[in-house]
Amino acid sequence: MSFRLIPVIALALAAGAGWCETAKKAEFAYTGEPIVLPAKCTNEVMESVGLFCPADSPCPVYLQLSSVEFIGGKLYVAGNLHTEAVTIASVLLASEDGGLTWREAADRVPRATLDRVVFFDEKHGWAAGHVLEGGRPHDPFFLITTDGGQFWRRRPVFEKPRAAVIEDFWFDSDHSGILLVEARSEEGTGTEYERFETMTGAESWMVREVSSRPIRVRRRPAPRRQDWRIETDEARDAWAVRKRTDTGWVTAAEFAIGAGACVRQEEKAVAEAEAEAGKAPETAAAGQAVQAPAEDKGVFVIGAPPPSVAQPAEKPARDEKPPTLKKPRS
């Protein structure tokens, strides 16, 4: 896929290039109904992505799954959580029992999406992604594991922020690989295509070719038989993870496309309290502490800031284009 990249003022990658520890507490069971992945709309998350979601207009959150990989009895799916306006964070999920239970394998990367996850063997794997702002990709990166998916570390492709997206990549061994990137030229004069090589398992990359046209590489590994795939089930409003069998494709797990909504806690709590008292909802004062309801099955609640903390200016990110939902790879 080719598209014209628009220059952006890219931010440095949040969280640096540290380890992404396995989220062992985040475990979900598939019981025949689509799993609803929590949006985790904390106050910090909403501020970081520029979301303004008052109680009378919550921001629905959606899950997108783009890639599936099965190796050594472990199943991985990758994608992102987003609203209609912004991408919230990347998502990498893992199952070790064929889809019955799942956990978040790596920390979510803010404003980012994961397009593809692959393993060379049972220990060495890579999840490729990039940061999205205003529908424009920049700062491509890899999540890398060398211990079979127990821990993942994040490594950027470029040392400096840059508008770019990973077109393709593959590995000939657990340490050598090829990377194709479409990027905005460093001079900002147009789009260029670059080929990189690594001998460090994607820890670092060396540029080998730069062209004004898409680069064709003859040396590619033979495609593997794909016995797993992701596709949408419109009737169930879900992403279906399916496995090939002798009699056809069967569903191993499902994830709900809808992942709740983001909303400001103080406004939501006051609106509910006033609704119960028969009053017209009013906006909560800054820093007002209100007890949130014990249960909330539809909206994920964030905590109110203490009175001593000044609240940031609230500006809706409505001028951004919605992320494009990609069709699952067959």
Order of alpha helices (4+ residues) and beta strands (2+ residues): beta-beta-alpha-beta-beta-beta-beta-beta-beta-beta-beta-beta-beta-beta-beta-beta-beta-beta-beta-alpha-beta
